[in-house]
């Protein structure tokens, strides 16, 4: 292993210790659990990487699943949990050039309409992007949770439809469509 690869492995190990394991004790979040309805799964590209040996190089693409869960408040996008060990292993095999590796998990097998139990702690940033941490009870390990990340989109969003109402800048037909609808809410 090269010195650069060793440094990358050390950084990943330190991050793994600081961020914590993907399994967390359940007692801290059970009071915050909510129920959502699974709607679909998508995929997010994690990039590509190459592994080279004496016989040449092979290129690989990496992606992970993101699962959409609806509640009355909006839609949560829950990403598959990461595999610290898998990421370190691929990093060692590729000389440190590897994407984050994600685990397969129970949400990969859900169907539209299935119910999901989870706790979420979300933070909204200045650009209205919401980032969340999620804790889901692990169906394979009683008393344990799976920790992962994702996002949230509220069911009711701020719009700009009422900004020009009553200013005379809108045509009568547009004002009738947006201003009357805005005042009805």
C-alpha positions, -999 to 999 in steps of 0.1 A, spaced: 0 0 0 13 34 -9 18 62 16 -11 82 0 -34 51 3 -24 47 40 -33 83 47 -67 79 31 -73 47 50 -64 65 83 -87 95 75 -115 70 67 -109 52 100 -109 84 120 -141 95 102 -157 62 110 -149 66 147 -161 103 148 -193 97 128 -201 65 147 -212 31 136 -242 26 113 -259 7 142 -270 28 171 -289 20 203 -326 24 199 -334 40 233 -325 76 222 -350 80 193 -380 57 199 -400 87 214 -394 106 181 -405 78 157 -431 86 131 -448 65 105 -445 72 68 -457 55 37 -430 41 13 -436 55 -23 -405 46 -44 -368 40 -47 -343 59 -69 -306 57 -74 -279 83 -69 -245 81 -86 -215 80 -64 -191 84 -93 -167 60 -108 -134 45 -99 -107 23 -115 -88 -7 -102 -55 -14 -120 -33 -45 -118 -6 -60 -140 -33 -72 -165 -47 -37 -170 -74 -15 -155 -111 -20 -149 -135 8 -145 -165 6 -121 -195 28 -115 -210 32 -81 -245 43 -70 -267 39 -40 -304 37 -34 -325 66 -20 -360 58 -7 -390 81 -6 -413 81 24 -444 103 25 -460 118 57 -487 144 61 -458 170 65 -440 161 33 -417 136 16 -385 123 32 -357 110 10 -338 84 30 -304 72 16 -290 37 20 -266 36 49 -228 37 43 -204 9 47 -172 22 63 -155 -12 60 -165 -15 23 -153 20 15 -119 14 32 -116 -20 14 -123 -5 -20 -100 24 -12 -72 1 -5 -78 -20 -36 -79 11 -58 -51 31 -43 -74 54 -24 -95 64 -54 -129 51 -44 -165 64 -38 -183 59 -6 -198 24 -5 -234 19 6 -251 -11 21 -280 -30 8 -308 -30 35 -344 -38 43 -358 -7 25 -344 -21 -8 -372 -47 -7 -402 -25 2 -432 -20 -20 -453 11 -27 -477 16 2 -456 -2 29 -454 16 62 -420 27 75 -411 37 111 -383 63 115 -371 93 134 -357 123 116 -336 153 127 -336 179 99 -319 212 94 -328 238 67 -301 259 52 -302 294 37 -308 280 2 -339 262 15 -321 228 11 -331 205 40 -306 179 52 -316 152 77 -303 124 98 -325 93 101 -328 66 127 -348 35 116 -354 4 139 -333 -24 124 -357 -53 116 -328 -78 117 -314 -67 152 -339 -61 180 -332 -30 200 -308 -15 173 -313 13 149 -298 20 115 -284 55 112 -283 72 78 -289 106 60 -311 122 35 -334 151 29 -370 165 33 -394 183 10 -424 199 28 -459 192 16 -467 229 17 -441 252 2 -438 289 1 -448 303 -33 -445 336 -51 -481 337 -63 -494 365 -40 -464 388 -43 -479 409 -71 -516 407 -61 -533 441 -60 -503 459 -76 -518 463 -111 -489 445 -126 -508 413 -133 -534 408 -160 -570 404 -147 -570 367 -157 -537 359 -140 -547 379 -109 -580 360 -108 -561 327 -109 -534 333 -83 -547 360 -60 -581 344 -54 -565 310 -49 -539 325 -25 -566 343 -4 -586 310 -2 -558 293 18 
